[in-house]
C-alpha cells in the first residue's frame, strides 16, 4: 500500500516536471527543448531524480545560508538542478544565466500551481 502511494507521487512529479519544462521551453527564449514527448518525459524523469536525491543534500548543507537569506538561496539550488539537467539531458539546452534563472522561476511556479490544484482536487 505504501509503495503504491510513493510510486504515484513519483509519477505525479514526473508529469508535473514535464509540463513545467514544456511551458518553460515555450515561454523563455534561450531555454530550448529539442525532442519528442519521450525525450520530454526522460528529461522530466532526470529532473525528478535530481530533485529527489541531490536537492535535499544541498538544502541540508546550505541550511544556514537558506535561513540567513530567507530562502532566496533555494532559487540558486533549483537553478543548479536545472543546470545539472542541462548537462545530463541532450534534449535540454540552456543558453545563459538569464534563461536559467527565468526557467527556474517558471518551473517552480508551475510545480506549485500543479501541486496545489492536485491537493485541492484530492481533498
Number of C-alpha atoms within 10 A of each C-alpha: 5 7 8 9 10 11 11 12 12 16 14 16 22 22 19 22 25 24 19 22 27 19 15 24 21 12 14 16 14 18 22 20 20 12 11 9 11 9 17 23 19 15 24 24 20 20 24 23 17 18 17 13 11 14 17 14 12 14 15 10 11 14 15 12 14 17 11 10 10 10 13 12 17 18 15 13 20 22 20 19 21 24 17 14 23 20 13 13 17 13 17 22 19 21 13 10 12 14 19 23 17 18 26 23 16 19 24 16 13 18 19 13 13 19 14 12 11 12 10 9 7 7 5
